[in-house]
């Protein structure tokens, strides 16, 4: 399976190795407890959960508004790499600046967090689109899975180092674990920047037939955007898949972003929760590759459905969970399917869209994914705030998996391929 992986594929996958440090260290492991236990010490547990949900929702809404038009502009000017790196720089700088957020200054900390998350998610719009540049059609599932697998391994290695700093701060010259968490923000910035370099130097994007200025690219991109709205309305398979994806990835993203916050809310210790997230990373590395192989053997659609079924069971289990060792068990199970559902969704979508408009169509793909990330954490935060019950908040996620899986069942991949080819 690893034969004939050229330099572009490896360079593309190494970006996932780098930026996944933000996903696991910031979004999942360290920023939620840093926010709850340091930045927002004057807020109660459910209120801090609400504001963390609002911050995640705000960042996602910004990408919802920007992704489609930026994707269209990138396609028109063959500038996917430029947009990717611009957003990455935004994320890298604002992640580093979180070191300067003081205790109790939760509004400033959330502002930086929102900006860093916008940088992370905005770059991913163009990273996803570049898979059409580096991967042959018959290797989409495997190469997509490889990218996520590299992300799990790279993010996991940095998280392991940061967890060591957190658990043994004095060994690294820190006075306490809070200083170790702040230092982890610096490590994420450096890691992300360093492993963006292979993509910068080795991924060669095909140039547009006609060179456009920035103004022409914006005009052309806006025109393409309107055209894409019309095309997606006609591409019924793409439309149905996007609706399904919108629902089930909502559940996935909500669990990723709110798992540690949920564990803290029901009384688990921070160190145990972060260790569980570390387990997820290293389980996720081989599992993401395995799901790439599963996608080639039984089809991406059925691989996604398997993952959704596991997520339904995980969410119900989380509702009843009362022991930290159950959280470890959930971390292992989530690690088995998290990368799979993400990578197979990306490769499945890549098959049913026109390759020549990949950034534009992936703009819509990311738009719906991030719009889901608006609703999921916000719903969980509101349910928790209204009921004062974090368990009911996590249980509300189940309906998203059920609805998304039901719609996905009716998506016809072969019909989608034929319709996409007609638009080339």
N, C-alpha and C positions, 0 to 999 in steps of 0.2 A: 504493500500500500504506500510505502514511502519512496518508491522508485520515481525517478524523473521529477522530483520536486526542485524546480529551478530557484535561482537566487531571488527572483521577484516574489515567489510564493513565501519563501522563508522570511524575507524582509517585511512583507505584508503581515504575516503572522506575528512577527516580533513586536509590531506596534500593539497588538493585543496583549502580549507579554508585559509591555510597559504600562499601558493605560488601565489595565485591570487592577493595578495597584490602587488606583483611585476608587474603583468600584468596591473592592473588598475592604480596604483599610478605612476609607473615608465614608462611603455610603452605608456600609454594613457594620463594620467592626468598631471603629473608634470615634467617629463623630457623634453618633447617637448618645453614647454614655458621656462623652465630653460635653455635649450640649445639656443633657439632663442633670449631670452631677457637678458641672463647673460653670457653664455659661448661664444656665437658667435656675440657679439655686433658690431664687425667690418665687418660683412657680411650682404648683403641685404637679403630680405625676401625669394626670390626664390632660392638664392644660399644656404642659411641655410637649406631650405627644401630639396635641392638636397643632401647635405652632411648628413642630418638625414636619408634620404632614402638610401644612400650608406651604412651608419652604420647598419641599419636594414638588408640590403641585405647581408652585409659581415657576420654578425652573423648567418644569416639563411644559407648562403653558407657553413659555417663551419659545421653546423649540417647536411646539405645535405651530406657532405663528410664523416662524422663520424657515423651518425645514423645507416645505414645498417650493417656495420661491427661490431659496438658495440652491436647492437641487437643480432647478430649472436653469438658473444662471450658470452653475458649474458645468452642466451638460453643454450649454451653448458655447462656453468658452474653454472647454476641456481644462477646467481648473479645480478638479476635485481635490488634488493634493494641496493646493494653496489654501482652500477653505478649511480642509482638515487641519493643517498645521496652524492656521490662524486661531481656530477654536482651541486647539491643544495649548497654544501659548497662553491664552486667556485662563484656561483651567490650571495650568502649571503655576502661573504667577499668583492667582488668588488662593490656591491651596497653600502655597508658601506663606502668604500674608495672614493666614489663620493663626499663626504663631503669636500675632500681636493682639488677638482678641482676649480681653481681660475677663476675670471672674465677674459674673453678673451681667456682663454686656452682651446679652443674648441677641439683641436686635442687630448689632454690628456683626456678630459671628454668623448669624443666619444670612445676612446680606452677602458676606464673602462666600458662604457655602452655596448660596443660590448661583452666584457668578461662576464659581468653580464647576458646579454641576452643569450649568449651561455650556461651559467650555467642553466638558467631558462628553455630554450628549450630542452637542453640535458636531464635534469631530467625528463621532460615530456614524452620523448620517453619510459622510463622505467615505469613511472607512468601509462601511458596508457596500457602498456602490462600487468601490475599487475591486471587489471580488470578481466583478465581470471582466476586469482588465487582466487579472493574474491567473484565473482558474478556467481551464477548459470545461465545457458543459458536462462531460461525463465524470468529472471529479469534483463537482460543486459540493456535494454532501460531505465528502471526505475533507476537502480543503476548508470548508466552513467549520467543520468539527475541529480540524487542526488549529484554526485560529482561536476558538474558545478553549481548547485544551492548553495551548500555550499561555493563554490568559490565566487559566486556573493555576498553572505551575508557576508562572512568573509572579502573579499576584500573591500566591501562597508562600513563595520563598521570602518575599519582602514582608508579608504579614508575620511569618515565623520570626523574623528578626525583630520586628516591631513589638510582637507579643513578648519576646525575651526582654526587651527594654522595659515594657510595661510591668512584667512580673518581678523583674530584678533591677529596678531603676538605679540603685546605689552602685551596682556593678558597672554601669555605663556612665557614672558621674552625675546622676540626677538626684535631686533632693527627694522627689516623690514621683508617683506614677503619672500625675498630671503633666509634669514636665516631659516625661517620656512620651506621652500622647502628643504633645506639641512637637516634639522632635520627630515623631512619625509623620507629621504633615510635611516636614522638610524632606524626609526620605522619599515620600511619594512624589514630590515635585522633581527630585533628581532622577528617580527611577523612570518616571514618565518621559522626561526630556531625553534621557540617554537612549532609551529604546525606541524613540521616534526617529532617530537618525537613520537606521537602515531603510525605512520606508522613504525618507527624504532623498536618499542617494541612489537607491536601487530599483524602486518601483517606477517604471516608465509609462506615463499616461499617454495614450494616443492623442495627438494634437487634432484640433478641429480643422476641417478642410479650409475654412475661411477664418482668418485671425480677426477676432473682434476686440474692440476697446471695452473698457469697463462699462461705459454708458450703453454701448451696443449690446453687451452681454446682458445687462439688466433689462433692456427693452425686449431683446429676444427671449430672455428667460421668462419674463412676465407673459409674453405671448405663448410660450410653450406651456406655462402653468395653466392658462385657460384651456389650451388644447388638451392637456392631460386630464383635466376635470371631465371634459367631454369623452375622452377615450376610456377612462376608468368607468364611467357610467355605462359605456357600451360593452366593456370587458366584464361580463357578469361573473366569470370565475374569479378574476382579480378582486372584484368588489366583495364577493362572498367571503373569500379568504381574508381580506382585510378586516371585515366585520368580526370574523371568528378570532383572528389574531388580536384585534383590539380588546376583546373580552378576556381570552385566556392569558395573554401576556400582562394584562392588568393585575391578575392574581399573582403571577410570577414576580413582577416588579415590586408589588406591595409586600410580599413575604421577604424578598431580598432586603428591602429598605427598612422594614419595620420589625424584623425578627428580634434584634437585640433590644429595641425599645420595649417590645412586648414582654420579653424575658425579664427585663428590669421591672416592668410594671407589676408582674405577678411574683416578684420577690427573689429572683435568681441573682447570684453574684456576678459582677462584671467579668471577672477573670474566667469564670466557667463559660460564660456566653461567648467571649472572644475566642477561647480555645475551641469551642464547638464550631465557630465559623472557620477556623484554621483547618479543622478536620474536613469541612465541606470542600475547601479549596483542593486538597490533595486527593480526595475521592473524585472530585470533578474532573481532574486531569485525564485519567484513563477513561472515565465514563464518557466524556465528550468525544474522544476518538472512537470509542465503541459505538456511540450513537451515529457517528458518521458512517461507520461500516453497516450498522443496522439500516440506515437510510438507503444505502446502495443495495441491500439485500431484499428488504421488504417494502421499501418506499418511505419517503420522508413523512408522508401523511400519517401512516400507521405508527411510525416512531413517535410522532408528536402526540397522537392519541394515547399511546401507552404512558407517556410522561404526564399528560393531563390527568389520567386516572390515578397515578401515584400522588399527584399534588392534591387531589380531592381527599384522598385518604390521610395525607399529611396534615391538611388543614383541620379536619375533624379530630385527628389525634391531638393537635395542638390545643384545641378547645378544652379537652379533658386533662391535659398534662398538668401534673403537680410535683414532678420530680426532675431535678436538673439532669439526671441521667437519661430521662426521656428526651430532653433537649438535644443531648449528644446523639441519641438514636435518630431523631428527626434530621439533624445535621448530616448524618451519613446518607439517609434516604434522599434528602434534597440534593446532595452532591451527586447522586447517581443520575438524576434527571434534569437538573437545572441547565447545564451546558447543552444537553441534548435537545431540549425544547427550543432553546434559543438558536442553536446552530442549524437545526433542521428547518426551522421556520424561515431563516434567512435563505437557505439553499432552495427550499421549495418555492419561495416567492421569486427568487432569481430565475427560475425555470419558466414562470408564467408571465413574465414581463418582457417588453422589447429591450434587447441588450443595448441598443444605441441610445436609450433614454434611461439608463440605469440609475443615475444620480437623481433624476427628476422623480422616477417612480419610487426609489428608495426614500426620497424626501417624504412622500406620502406614507410609506411604510413606517418610517420613524415618527412621523407626525401622529399616526394612530397609536403607535406604541407608547409615545410620550404623553398623548392625551389620556391613555389608559393610566399612566403613572400620575396624572393629575387626579383622576377620580378615585383610584384605589386607596392611596394614603389618606386622601381627604375624607373619604367615606369611613375608613377605619377610625380616623381621628374624631369625626363627628359622632359616630356611634358610641365610641368610648366616652366622649364628653357628655352625651345625653344620658347614657345608661350608667355611667360610672363603673362600667364592667369591661375590662380589657378582653375578656374571653369572648364575649359577644361580638366585640369589634373584629377579632381575628376570624370568627366563624362567618362573618358577612362575606368573606372572600370566596367561599365555596360556590356561590351562585355564578360567579364569573367563570370559573373553570367548567362548570356544567354547561352553561350557555355557549361558551366558546367551543367546547368539544362537539356539541350537538351541531353547530353550524359547519364546523370543519368536516364533519362526516359527509356532507353533501358537496364538497368541493371536488371537481373533476380535473385532475392534473393534465390529462391528455388533451382535453378540450381547451384548457388554458394555454398550453403550448402552441396549439394550432392557431389560436386567436392572436397570440403574441407575434408569431412569425408573419402573419398577414400585415402587421404594422411596421415591419422592418423596411 
